[in-house]
Amino acid sequence: MHAVRAHSRGGPEQLVYEMAPRPRPAPGEVLVAVRAASITSDELTRDATWTDRLDATGKDRTPIVPSHEVSGVVSELGPGVTAVTVGDEVYGLIPFTRDGAAAEYVSVPVDVLAAKPAGLEHDRAAAVPLAALTAWQALVDHAAVKAGQHVLILGGAGGVGSFAVQIASALGLRVTATAAAQDSDFVTGLGAQQVLDYAGTRFEDHVKDVDVVLDLVGGQTQTRSWTVLRPGGVLVSIVSPPDPKKAAEHGAHGAFFIVEPNHDELDAITRLIENGRLAPVVDRVVALTDTRDAYEALRQKHRRGKVVIHVAAMS
């Protein structure tokens, strides 16, 4: 099969488009003919991308295939698989310690896949799993949000942020978000009641007593966000662990997590999409042969939503 692989650790410069062995599904797995995949800016810096563990203690897996969001068609069943059939259209988040979907075929544990949302083309479906699951797990699992609460989303126009604004709105939250000035109308259209220009405005001068801060930026932006939380509020970050001393000083709570595949949560996200409450935002679609350039662009260019790789392998 054709695939994009890296034979040594590094950044996008290590990625090459080449022929690679077609995987065979093990027990509990299915072979997916990839129609589309989606990429993430920090993926190539993670230990899990290169090893068999989430931390630096894992064994080297090179050559690796990147891109852990997949949408495609079940092509072959591994032993013991009964939950899907050949020809089913599926999508999901591939565990980070496995090869990804920047290839014509990928073998995936069946329990991380869900039925692709009806009526959503593969190029758009591939933009959903990682970013939408991250937003869902931040708001529902780690912040335990309730309808009527006020959430501040730091970075509302990006891949995760665009889903977080929509999901928060669908869950009945009052949403304030930060974004670039040119993205204000875009983020408002996603469901934010208030959008603050992160370059020209200090958000702490405009919001206070929020129930939840979702930090998608990190650094000093995270540090400044403690002051806007109400006592007992929650700061959830996907960038870096919040400082427990700062949390104690402000009578708040901090949480940091790495998104995990979850079939049931992906099903809930699918229902929101099919009910018209949630829509993926795609910045652009590139060919599999242009995957390296796409990863390079993630480090340099402002974007709205996700960058998708169009693969369209034939079953």
C-alpha contacts under 8 A as a table, 3 or more apart, distances in Angstrom:
res1	aa1	res2	aa2	distance
1	M	19	M	5.57
1	M	20	A	5.54
1	M	21	P	6.27
1	M	22	R	5.57
1	M	103	A	7.23
1	M	104	E	5.95
1	M	105	Y	7.19
2	H	17	Y	7.14
2	H	18	E	5.75
2	H	19	M	4.68
2	H	20	A	6.16
2	H	103	A	5.83
2	H	104	E	5.86
3	A	17	Y	5.75
3	A	18	E	5.63
3	A	19	M	6.05
3	A	20	A	6.14
3	A	65	V	7.23
3	A	102	A	5.94
3	A	103	A	3.92
3	A	104	E	6.36
3	A	288	L	7.81
4	V	15	L	6.26
4	V	16	V	5.38
4	V	17	Y	4.40
4	V	18	E	6.24
4	V	65	V	5.96
4	V	66	P	7.32
4	V	102	A	5.64
4	V	103	A	6.13
4	V	288	L	7.46
4	V	289	T	7.74
4	V	291	T	7.28
5	R	14	Q	7.92
5	R	15	L	5.37
5	R	16	V	5.44
5	R	17	Y	6.56
5	R	18	E	7.36
5	R	63	P	6.09
5	R	64	I	5.34
5	R	65	V	4.64
5	R	66	P	6.94
6	A	9	R	7.14
6	A	14	Q	5.20
6	A	15	L	4.65
6	A	16	V	6.30
6	A	62	T	6.85
6	A	63	P	5.28
6	A	64	I	5.43
6	A	65	V	6.73
7	H	14	Q	7.01
7	H	15	L	7.82
7	H	62	T	5.31
7	H	63	P	4.17
7	H	64	I	6.70
8	S	14	Q	6.55
8	S	62	T	6.45
8	S	63	P	6.92
9	R	14	Q	7.18
9	R	50	W	6.99
9	R	62	T	7.92
10	G	13	E	7.14
10	G	14	Q	5.96
10	G	44	L	6.92
10	G	45	T	7.58
11	G	14	Q	5.94
11	G	15	L	7.75
11	G	44	L	5.88
11	G	45	T	7.39
12	P	15	L	5.44
12	P	44	L	7.56
12	P	292	R	5.42
12	P	293	D	7.52
12	P	295	Y	5.80
12	P	296	E	5.94
13	E	292	R	7.02
15	L	291	T	7.98
15	L	292	R	5.76
16	V	292	R	7.31
17	Y	288	L	7.95
17	Y	289	T	6.14
22	R	105	Y	6.59
22	R	106	V	7.83
23	P	31	L	7.48
23	P	105	Y	7.13
23	P	106	V	6.45
23	P	107	S	6.13
24	R	31	L	6.74
24	R	78	G	7.82
24	R	107	S	6.58
25	P	28	G	7.83
25	P	29	E	5.13
25	P	30	V	5.29
25	P	31	L	5.51
25	P	76	E	7.33
25	P	77	L	6.67
25	P	78	G	4.78
25	P	79	P	7.98
25	P	107	S	5.33
25	P	108	V	7.39
26	A	29	E	5.36
26	A	30	V	7.62
26	A	78	G	5.22
26	A	79	P	6.70
26	A	107	S	7.96
27	P	78	G	4.96
27	P	79	P	4.48
27	P	80	G	5.96
27	P	81	V	7.24
28	G	78	G	5.88
28	G	79	P	6.32
28	G	80	G	5.90
28	G	81	V	5.44
28	G	109	P	5.85
28	G	110	V	6.13
28	G	111	D	7.94
29	E	77	L	6.68
29	E	78	G	5.09
29	E	79	P	7.65
29	E	81	V	6.92
29	E	107	S	6.35
29	E	108	V	5.27
29	E	109	P	4.16
29	E	110	V	5.09
30	V	74	V	6.63
30	V	75	S	7.39
30	V	76	E	5.77
30	V	77	L	4.64
30	V	78	G	5.40
30	V	81	V	7.58
30	V	107	S	5.57
30	V	108	V	5.52
30	V	109	P	6.38
30	V	110	V	5.90
31	L	74	V	6.01
31	L	75	S	5.43
31	L	76	E	4.96
31	L	77	L	6.37
31	L	78	G	7.58
31	L	105	Y	6.68
31	L	106	V	5.73
31	L	107	S	4.37
31	L	108	V	6.41
32	V	72	G	5.99
32	V	73	V	5.44
32	V	74	V	4.58
32	V	75	S	5.35
32	V	76	E	7.18
32	V	105	Y	5.58
32	V	106	V	5.41
32	V	107	S	6.13
32	V	108	V	7.20
33	A	72	G	5.52
33	A	73	V	5.21
33	A	74	V	6.23
33	A	75	S	5.76
33	A	104	E	6.02
33	A	105	Y	4.71
33	A	106	V	6.87
33	A	312	A	7.63
33	A	313	A	5.55
33	A	314	M	6.57
33	A	315	S	5.62
34	V	37	A	7.29
34	V	70	V	6.75
34	V	71	S	6.16
34	V	72	G	4.47
34	V	73	V	6.68
34	V	101	A	6.75
34	V	103	A	6.93
34	V	104	E	5.28
34	V	105	Y	5.41
34	V	106	V	6.98
34	V	311	V	6.16
34	V	312	A	5.90
34	V	313	A	5.53
35	R	70	V	7.77
35	R	71	S	5.84
35	R	72	G	4.62
35	R	73	V	7.34
35	R	104	E	7.69
35	R	122	H	6.13
35	R	123	D	7.33
35	R	310	H	6.43
35	R	311	V	4.92
35	R	312	A	3.69
35	R	313	A	5.77
36	A	70	V	6.05
36	A	71	S	5.36
36	A	72	G	6.60
36	A	101	A	7.85
36	A	122	H	5.85
36	A	123	D	5.29
36	A	126	A	5.77
36	A	308	V	6.88
36	A	309	I	5.53
36	A	310	H	4.61
36	A	311	V	5.00
36	A	312	A	6.29
37	A	67	S	6.35
37	A	68	H	7.24
37	A	69	E	5.34
37	A	70	V	4.57
37	A	71	S	6.29
37	A	101	A	5.73
37	A	102	A	6.28
37	A	123	D	7.41
37	A	126	A	5.17
37	A	127	A	7.42
37	A	308	V	5.75
37	A	309	I	5.03
37	A	310	H	6.67
37	A	311	V	7.25
38	S	67	S	5.87
38	S	68	H	6.98
38	S	69	E	5.19
38	S	70	V	6.79
38	S	126	A	5.56
38	S	127	A	5.57
38	S	306	K	7.03
38	S	307	V	5.96
38	S	308	V	4.33
38	S	309	I	5.75
39	I	43	E	7.68
39	I	66	P	7.81
39	I	67	S	4.97
39	I	68	H	7.09
39	I	69	E	7.13
39	I	295	Y	7.39
39	I	306	K	7.42
39	I	307	V	6.12
39	I	308	V	6.47
39	I	309	I	7.60
40	T	43	E	5.48
40	T	67	S	7.21
40	T	295	Y	7.90
40	T	298	L	7.81
40	T	306	K	7.97
40	T	307	V	7.95
41	S	44	L	7.65
41	S	295	Y	6.79
41	S	298	L	5.49
41	S	299	R	6.61
42	D	45	T	5.51
42	D	46	R	6.93
43	E	46	R	5.62
43	E	49	T	6.77
43	E	66	P	7.74
43	E	67	S	7.78
44	L	49	T	6.41
44	L	66	P	7.79
45	T	49	T	7.66
46	R	49	T	5.52
46	R	50	W	7.36
46	R	54	L	7.76
47	D	50	W	5.50
47	D	51	T	6.07
47	D	53	R	7.28
47	D	54	L	6.00
47	D	55	D	5.61
47	D	56	A	5.61
47	D	58	G	7.87
48	A	51	T	5.09
48	A	52	D	6.16
48	A	53	R	5.35
48	A	54	L	4.44
48	A	55	D	6.47
48	A	56	A	7.87
48	A	58	G	7.77
48	A	96	F	5.58
48	A	97	T	4.87
49	T	64	I	7.40
49	T	66	P	7.26
49	T	96	F	5.83
49	T	97	T	5.83
49	T	98	R	7.40
49	T	99	D	7.84
50	W	60	D	5.90
50	W	61	R	5.48
50	W	62	T	6.27
50	W	64	I	6.64
50	W	97	T	7.40
51	T	54	L	7.63
51	T	56	A	7.77
51	T	58	G	4.99
51	T	59	K	5.01
51	T	60	D	4.48
51	T	61	R	4.97
51	T	62	T	7.73
51	T	97	T	6.25
52	D	58	G	5.03
52	D	59	K	5.64
52	D	60	D	6.97
52	D	61	R	6.69
52	D	97	T	4.89
52	D	98	R	7.24
53	R	56	A	7.20
53	R	57	T	6.72
53	R	58	G	4.59
53	R	59	K	7.43
53	R	97	T	6.01
54	L	58	G	7.38
54	L	96	F	7.62
54	L	97	T	6.90
55	D	58	G	6.56
61	R	64	I	6.28
64	I	99	D	5.78
64	I	100	G	7.87
65	V	99	D	4.83
65	V	100	G	5.11
65	V	101	A	6.88
65	V	102	A	6.16
65	V	103	A	7.35
66	P	99	D	6.32
66	P	100	G	4.68
66	P	101	A	6.50
66	P	102	A	5.83
67	S	70	V	7.81
67	S	100	G	4.74
67	S	101	A	5.26
67	S	102	A	5.59
68	H	93	L	5.75
68	H	94	I	4.89
68	H	95	P	7.06
68	H	96	F	6.70
68	H	99	D	7.66
68	H	100	G	4.56
68	H	101	A	5.84
68	H	130	L	7.75
69	E	91	Y	7.62
69	E	92	G	6.00
69	E	93	L	4.83
69	E	94	I	6.20
69	E	100	G	7.43
69	E	101	A	6.76
69	E	126	A	5.76
69	E	127	A	7.12
69	E	128	V	7.64
69	E	129	P	5.95
69	E	130	L	6.26
70	V	91	Y	5.45
70	V	92	G	5.65
70	V	93	L	6.57
70	V	94	I	7.34
70	V	100	G	7.97
70	V	101	A	5.82
70	V	126	A	5.20
70	V	129	P	7.85
71	S	89	E	7.56
71	S	90	V	5.86
71	S	91	Y	4.18
71	S	92	G	6.76
71	S	116	K	7.32
71	S	122	H	5.57
71	S	123	D	7.56
71	S	125	A	6.10
71	S	126	A	4.97
72	G	89	E	5.76
72	G	90	V	5.65
72	G	91	Y	6.32
72	G	122	H	6.72
72	G	312	A	7.87
73	V	86	V	7.60
73	V	87	G	5.65
73	V	88	D	5.55
73	V	89	E	4.51
73	V	90	V	5.99
73	V	315	S	7.23
74	V	77	L	7.57
74	V	84	V	7.84
74	V	85	T	6.90
74	V	86	V	4.96
74	V	87	G	5.18
74	V	88	D	5.37
74	V	89	E	6.48
74	V	90	V	7.07
74	V	315	S	7.94
75	S	86	V	5.34
75	S	87	G	6.35
75	S	315	S	5.63
76	E	86	V	6.00
77	L	81	V	6.14
77	L	85	T	7.36
77	L	86	V	6.99
78	G	81	V	5.90
81	V	84	V	7.13
81	V	110	V	7.45
82	T	85	T	7.10
83	A	110	V	7.56
84	V	88	D	6.65
84	V	110	V	7.88
85	T	88	D	5.82
88	D	115	A	7.53
89	E	115	A	6.10
89	E	116	K	5.65
90	V	113	L	6.23
90	V	114	A	5.52
90	V	115	A	4.49
90	V	116	K	4.57
91	Y	113	L	5.56
91	Y	114	A	5.64
91	Y	115	A	6.32
91	Y	116	K	5.30
91	Y	125	A	6.98
91	Y	126	A	6.87
91	Y	129	P	7.42
92	G	112	V	6.02
92	G	113	L	4.61
92	G	114	A	6.18
92	G	126	A	7.87
92	G	129	P	5.41
92	G	130	L	7.96
92	G	261	P	7.48
92	G	263	H	7.92
92	G	266	L	7.53
93	L	112	V	6.53
93	L	113	L	7.22
93	L	129	P	5.33
93	L	130	L	5.82
93	L	260	E	7.91
93	L	261	P	5.40
94	I	98	R	7.08
94	I	99	D	8.00
94	I	100	G	6.50
94	I	108	V	6.57
94	I	109	P	7.94
94	I	112	V	6.97
94	I	261	P	6.87
95	P	98	R	5.77
95	P	260	E	7.35
95	P	261	P	6.56
96	F	99	D	7.55
96	F	100	G	7.70
99	D	106	V	7.44
100	G	103	A	7.72
100	G	106	V	6.85
101	A	104	E	7.52
101	A	105	Y	7.06
101	A	106	V	5.81
102	A	288	L	6.80
102	A	291	T	7.77
102	A	309	I	7.35
102	A	311	V	7.59
103	A	106	V	6.85
103	A	288	L	7.58
103	A	311	V	7.14
104	E	311	V	6.40
104	E	312	A	7.21
104	E	313	A	4.94
105	Y	313	A	7.18
108	V	112	V	7.61
108	V	113	L	7.94
109	P	112	V	5.94
109	P	113	L	7.43
110	V	113	L	5.51
111	D	114	A	7.95
111	D	263	H	6.31
112	V	261	P	5.68
112	V	262	N	5.87
112	V	263	H	5.14
113	L	263	H	6.04
114	A	263	H	6.04
114	A	266	L	6.61
114	A	267	D	6.32
115	A	267	D	7.73
116	K	120	L	7.39
116	K	125	A	6.91
116	K	270	T	7.43
117	P	120	L	5.63
117	P	125	A	7.35
117	P	270	T	5.47
117	P	271	R	7.67
117	P	273	I	6.85
117	P	274	E	6.24
118	A	274	E	6.61
119	G	274	E	7.94
120	L	124	R	6.48
120	L	125	A	6.09
121	E	124	R	5.58
121	E	125	A	6.13
122	H	125	A	4.83
122	H	126	A	6.02
123	D	126	A	5.56
123	D	127	A	7.14
123	D	285	V	7.40
123	D	308	V	6.52
123	D	309	I	7.49
123	D	310	H	6.32
124	R	127	A	5.43
124	R	128	V	7.30
124	R	280	P	6.31
124	R	281	V	7.76
124	R	282	V	6.77
124	R	308	V	7.83
125	A	128	V	5.53
125	A	129	P	7.85
125	A	280	P	7.36
126	A	129	P	6.82
126	A	308	V	6.87
127	A	130	L	7.70
127	A	131	A	7.40
127	A	280	P	6.18
127	A	281	V	7.37
127	A	282	V	6.73
127	A	306	K	5.81
127	A	307	V	7.37
127	A	308	V	6.43
128	V	131	A	5.90
128	V	132	A	5.43
128	V	133	L	7.83
128	V	280	P	5.99
129	P	132	A	5.49
129	P	133	L	5.75
129	P	266	L	7.03
130	L	133	L	5.32
130	L	134	T	5.99
130	L	259	V	7.25
130	L	261	P	7.96
131	A	134	T	5.11
131	A	135	A	6.28
131	A	159	G	5.91
131	A	160	V	4.50
131	A	163	F	6.74
132	A	135	A	5.13
132	A	136	W	6.04
132	A	160	V	6.47
132	A	163	F	5.50
132	A	164	A	7.24
132	A	269	I	7.31
133	L	136	W	4.96
133	L	137	Q	5.88
133	L	259	V	6.80
133	L	260	E	7.70
133	L	261	P	7.61
133	L	262	N	7.79
133	L	265	E	7.10
133	L	266	L	6.77
133	L	269	I	7.88
134	T	137	Q	5.28
134	T	138	A	6.05
134	T	160	V	6.75
134	T	258	I	7.84
134	T	259	V	5.26
134	T	260	E	7.95
135	A	138	A	5.20
135	A	139	L	6.21
135	A	160	V	6.04
135	A	161	G	7.38
135	A	163	F	6.24
135	A	164	A	4.79
135	A	167	I	7.39
136	W	139	L	5.36
136	W	140	V	5.66
136	W	141	D	7.34
136	W	164	A	7.15
136	W	167	I	7.01
136	W	265	E	7.70
137	Q	140	V	5.31
137	Q	141	D	4.75
137	Q	142	H	6.29
137	Q	259	V	7.16
138	A	141	D	5.97
138	A	142	H	5.12
138	A	143	A	6.13
138	A	214	L	7.32
138	A	236	V	6.41
138	A	237	S	7.90
138	A	257	F	7.99
139	L	142	H	6.06
139	L	143	A	4.96
139	L	144	A	6.14
139	L	145	V	5.89
139	L	164	A	7.89
139	L	168	A	7.40
139	L	214	L	7.84
140	V	143	A	5.81
140	V	144	A	4.66
140	V	145	V	5.77
141	D	144	A	5.58
142	H	236	V	7.07
142	H	255	A	6.92
143	A	212	V	6.81
143	A	234	V	6.19
143	A	235	L	7.83
143	A	236	V	6.90
145	V	149	Q	6.94
145	V	212	V	7.80
146	K	149	Q	5.94
146	K	171	L	7.57
146	K	172	G	7.64
146	K	173	L	7.24
147	A	171	L	6.02
147	A	172	G	4.53
147	A	173	L	5.22
148	G	172	G	5.85
148	G	173	L	4.96
148	G	174	R	6.28
149	Q	172	G	7.86
149	Q	173	L	5.17
149	Q	174	R	6.03
149	Q	210	V	7.65
149	Q	211	D	6.03
149	Q	212	V	7.91
150	H	173	L	5.87
150	H	174	R	4.62
150	H	175	V	6.02
150	H	176	T	7.57
150	H	210	V	5.16
150	H	211	D	5.35
150	H	212	V	6.62
151	V	168	A	7.79
151	V	173	L	6.83
151	V	174	R	6.22
151	V	175	V	5.24
151	V	176	T	6.24
151	V	210	V	5.93
151	V	211	D	5.90
151	V	212	V	4.67
151	V	213	V	5.72
151	V	214	L	7.30
152	L	175	V	6.18
152	L	176	T	4.80
152	L	177	A	5.50
152	L	178	T	7.90
152	L	210	V	6.85
152	L	212	V	6.28
152	L	213	V	4.74
152	L	214	L	6.17
153	I	156	G	5.87
153	I	161	G	6.97
153	I	164	A	7.45
153	I	165	V	7.23
153	I	175	V	7.38
153	I	176	T	6.26
153	I	177	A	4.56
153	I	178	T	6.48
153	I	213	V	5.99
153	I	214	L	4.82
153	I	215	D	6.42
153	I	216	L	7.48
154	L	161	G	7.63
154	L	177	A	5.78
154	L	178	T	5.13
154	L	179	A	7.53
154	L	213	V	7.42
154	L	214	L	6.10
154	L	215	D	5.16
154	L	216	L	5.58
154	L	217	V	6.33
155	G	158	G	6.40
155	G	161	G	5.64
155	G	177	A	6.68
155	G	178	T	5.29
155	G	179	A	5.49
155	G	215	D	7.49
155	G	216	L	5.68
155	G	217	V	6.38
156	G	160	V	7.72
156	G	161	G	4.05
156	G	162	S	5.43
156	G	164	A	7.37
156	G	165	V	6.48
156	G	177	A	5.37
156	G	178	T	5.76
156	G	179	A	5.65
156	G	187	V	6.42
157	A	161	G	5.42
157	A	162	S	5.04
157	A	179	A	6.03
157	A	183	D	6.71
157	A	186	F	7.58
157	A	187	V	6.08
157	A	303	R	7.87
157	A	304	R	5.51
157	A	305	G	6.62
158	G	161	G	4.98
158	G	162	S	5.62
158	G	303	R	6.63
158	G	304	R	5.17
158	G	305	G	4.84
158	G	306	K	7.34
159	G	162	S	5.74
159	G	163	F	6.94
159	G	281	V	7.40
159	G	304	R	6.86
159	G	305	G	4.12
159	G	306	K	5.02
160	V	163	F	5.38
160	V	164	A	6.09
160	V	216	L	7.77
160	V	305	G	7.60
161	G	164	A	4.86
161	G	165	V	6.14
161	G	216	L	7.23
162	S	165	V	5.47
162	S	166	Q	6.55
162	S	187	V	7.20
162	S	190	L	7.02
162	S	281	V	7.01
162	S	304	R	7.90
162	S	305	G	6.42
163	F	166	Q	5.18
163	F	167	I	5.97
163	F	278	L	7.52
163	F	279	A	7.89
163	F	280	P	7.18
164	A	167	I	5.14
164	A	168	A	5.84
165	V	168	A	5.28
165	V	169	S	6.15
165	V	175	V	6.79
165	V	177	A	7.62
165	V	187	V	7.58
165	V	190	L	6.23
165	V	191	G	6.12
165	V	192	A	6.24
166	Q	169	S	5.12
166	Q	170	A	6.11
166	Q	190	L	5.50
166	Q	191	G	5.78
166	Q	192	A	7.96
166	Q	277	R	7.39
166	Q	278	L	6.03
167	I	170	A	4.95
167	I	171	L	6.13
167	I	277	R	7.96
167	I	278	L	6.92
168	A	171	L	5.11
168	A	172	G	6.50
168	A	173	L	5.36
168	A	174	R	7.60
168	A	175	V	6.85
169	S	172	G	5.20
169	S	173	L	5.32
169	S	174	R	6.83
169	S	175	V	6.72
169	S	191	G	5.67
169	S	192	A	7.23
170	A	173	L	7.48
170	A	277	R	6.32
170	A	278	L	7.86
174	R	192	A	7.44
174	R	193	Q	6.77
175	V	191	G	7.28
175	V	192	A	4.79
175	V	193	Q	5.57
175	V	194	Q	6.75
176	T	192	A	5.66
176	T	193	Q	5.97
176	T	194	Q	4.69
176	T	195	V	5.80
176	T	196	L	7.69
177	A	187	V	7.68
177	A	192	A	6.54
177	A	194	Q	6.40
177	A	195	V	4.91
177	A	196	L	6.27
178	T	195	V	5.53
178	T	196	L	4.68
178	T	197	D	5.86
178	T	198	Y	5.56
178	T	203	F	7.51
179	A	183	D	6.06
179	A	184	S	6.45
179	A	187	V	7.63
179	A	195	V	6.76
179	A	196	L	6.25
179	A	197	D	5.37
179	A	198	Y	5.66
180	A	183	D	5.31
180	A	184	S	6.74
180	A	196	L	7.96
180	A	197	D	5.22
180	A	198	Y	5.99
180	A	199	A	6.76
181	A	184	S	5.44
181	A	196	L	7.70
181	A	197	D	4.98
181	A	198	Y	7.65
181	A	199	A	7.75
182	Q	185	D	7.49
183	D	186	F	5.12
183	D	187	V	6.16
184	S	187	V	5.37
184	S	188	T	6.15
184	S	195	V	5.84
184	S	196	L	7.47
184	S	197	D	7.44
185	D	188	T	5.00
185	D	189	G	6.08
186	F	189	G	5.11
186	F	190	L	6.58
187	V	190	L	5.02
187	V	191	G	6.81
187	V	192	A	6.15
187	V	195	V	7.00
188	T	191	G	5.34
188	T	192	A	4.68
188	T	193	Q	6.40
188	T	194	Q	7.05
188	T	195	V	6.68
189	G	192	A	7.11
192	A	195	V	6.61
196	L	201	T	6.49
196	L	203	F	6.54
197	D	200	G	5.51
197	D	201	T	5.44
198	Y	201	T	5.52
198	Y	202	R	6.77
198	Y	203	F	7.22
201	T	205	D	7.92
202	R	205	D	5.60
202	R	206	H	7.33
203	F	206	H	5.34
203	F	207	V	6.27
204	E	207	V	5.53
204	E	208	K	6.85
204	E	224	R	7.38
204	E	225	S	7.10
204	E	227	T	6.99
204	E	228	V	5.95
207	V	210	V	7.28
207	V	228	V	6.27
208	K	227	T	7.53
208	K	228	V	4.34
208	K	229	L	6.35
208	K	230	R	7.20
209	D	228	V	5.55
209	D	229	L	4.89
209	D	230	R	3.99
209	D	231	P	7.70
210	V	213	V	7.20
210	V	228	V	6.12
210	V	229	L	4.85
210	V	230	R	5.54
210	V	233	G	7.06
211	D	229	L	6.12
211	D	230	R	6.01
211	D	232	G	7.81
211	D	233	G	4.76
211	D	234	V	6.45
212	V	229	L	6.91
212	V	233	G	5.75
212	V	234	V	4.89
212	V	235	L	5.82
212	V	236	V	7.49
213	V	225	S	7.20
213	V	229	L	7.26
213	V	234	V	6.37
213	V	235	L	4.71
213	V	236	V	6.19
214	L	235	L	6.10
214	L	236	V	5.04
214	L	237	S	5.96
215	D	218	G	6.29
215	D	222	Q	6.31
215	D	235	L	7.10
215	D	236	V	6.02
215	D	237	S	4.55
215	D	238	I	6.67
215	D	239	V	7.19
216	L	237	S	6.26
216	L	238	I	6.06
216	L	239	V	6.15
217	V	221	T	6.58
217	V	222	Q	7.00
217	V	239	V	6.54
218	G	221	T	5.72
218	G	222	Q	4.87
218	G	223	T	7.86
218	G	237	S	7.43
218	G	239	V	5.46
218	G	240	S	6.32
219	G	222	Q	5.53
219	G	223	T	6.66
220	Q	223	T	4.84
220	Q	224	R	6.08
221	T	224	R	5.26
221	T	225	S	6.32
222	Q	225	S	5.18
222	Q	226	W	7.31
222	Q	242	P	7.66
223	T	226	W	6.17
224	R	227	T	6.23
225	S	228	V	5.65
225	S	229	L	7.15
226	W	229	L	5.65
226	W	235	L	7.54
226	W	246	K	7.27
226	W	247	A	7.27
226	W	250	H	6.78
226	W	252	A	7.95
227	T	250	H	7.33
229	L	232	G	7.90
229	L	233	G	5.48
229	L	234	V	7.30
229	L	235	L	7.91
229	L	250	H	7.87
229	L	252	A	7.23
230	R	233	G	5.19
230	R	252	A	7.44
231	P	250	H	6.67
231	P	251	G	5.11
231	P	252	A	5.62
232	G	251	G	5.73
232	G	252	A	4.55
232	G	253	H	6.62
233	G	251	G	7.75
233	G	252	A	4.97
233	G	253	H	6.20
234	V	252	A	5.87
234	V	253	H	4.72
234	V	254	G	5.71
234	V	255	A	7.51
235	L	242	P	7.40
235	L	252	A	7.63
235	L	253	H	6.19
235	L	254	G	4.77
235	L	255	A	6.26
236	V	242	P	7.75
236	V	254	G	5.87
236	V	255	A	4.72
236	V	256	F	5.84
237	S	240	S	6.15
237	S	241	P	6.61
237	S	242	P	6.98
237	S	254	G	7.87
237	S	255	A	6.26
237	S	256	F	4.95
237	S	257	F	7.09
238	I	241	P	7.81
238	I	256	F	5.73
238	I	257	F	5.84
238	I	258	I	6.58
239	V	256	F	7.59
240	S	256	F	6.52
241	P	254	G	7.60
241	P	255	A	6.61
241	P	256	F	4.90
242	P	246	K	7.83
242	P	247	A	7.58
242	P	254	G	5.40
242	P	255	A	6.46
242	P	256	F	6.81
243	D	246	K	5.32
243	D	247	A	6.38
243	D	254	G	7.36
244	P	247	A	4.91
244	P	248	A	6.19
244	P	253	H	7.77
244	P	254	G	6.79
245	K	248	A	5.12
245	K	249	E	6.16
246	K	249	E	5.02
246	K	250	H	6.35
247	A	250	H	5.37
247	A	251	G	6.00
247	A	252	A	4.85
247	A	253	H	5.40
247	A	254	G	6.21
248	A	251	G	4.99
248	A	252	A	6.17
248	A	253	H	7.45
249	E	252	A	7.75
262	N	265	E	5.51
262	N	266	L	6.14
263	H	266	L	5.10
263	H	267	D	6.20
264	D	267	D	5.03
264	D	268	A	6.42
265	E	268	A	4.98
265	E	269	I	6.28
266	L	269	I	4.95
266	L	270	T	6.09
267	D	270	T	4.90
267	D	271	R	6.34
268	A	271	R	5.17
268	A	272	L	6.55
269	I	272	L	5.13
269	I	273	I	6.37
269	I	278	L	7.82
270	T	273	I	5.07
270	T	274	E	6.16
271	R	274	E	5.06
271	R	275	N	5.99
272	L	275	N	5.11
272	L	276	G	6.28
272	L	277	R	5.04
272	L	278	L	5.42
273	I	276	G	5.22
273	I	277	R	5.75
273	I	278	L	4.60
273	I	279	A	5.86
274	E	277	R	7.61
274	E	278	L	7.96
275	N	278	L	7.75
276	G	279	A	7.19
280	P	305	G	7.55
281	V	304	R	7.01
281	V	305	G	4.66
281	V	306	K	6.32
282	V	285	V	7.44
282	V	304	R	7.09
282	V	305	G	5.01
282	V	306	K	4.76
282	V	307	V	6.15
282	V	308	V	7.14
283	D	303	R	6.13
283	D	304	R	5.25
283	D	305	G	5.09
283	D	306	K	5.25
283	D	307	V	5.52
283	D	308	V	7.95
284	R	306	K	7.16
284	R	307	V	5.26
284	R	308	V	6.36
285	V	307	V	6.01
285	V	308	V	4.70
285	V	309	I	5.70
285	V	310	H	6.36
286	V	290	D	6.17
286	V	291	T	7.11
286	V	294	A	7.26
286	V	307	V	7.63
286	V	308	V	6.26
286	V	309	I	5.00
286	V	310	H	5.93
287	A	290	D	5.26
287	A	291	T	6.84
287	A	309	I	5.60
287	A	310	H	5.14
287	A	311	V	6.67
288	L	291	T	5.37
288	L	309	I	5.67
288	L	310	H	6.06
288	L	311	V	5.66
289	T	292	R	7.73
290	D	293	D	5.42
290	D	294	A	6.30
291	T	294	A	4.98
291	T	295	Y	6.38
291	T	309	I	6.87
292	R	295	Y	5.31
292	R	296	E	6.36
293	D	296	E	4.98
293	D	297	A	6.17
294	A	297	A	5.06
294	A	298	L	6.40
294	A	307	V	7.43
295	Y	298	L	5.17
295	Y	299	R	7.03
296	E	299	R	5.63
296	E	300	Q	6.98
297	A	300	Q	5.16
297	A	301	K	5.66
298	L	301	K	5.97
298	L	302	H	7.97
303	R	306	K	7.82
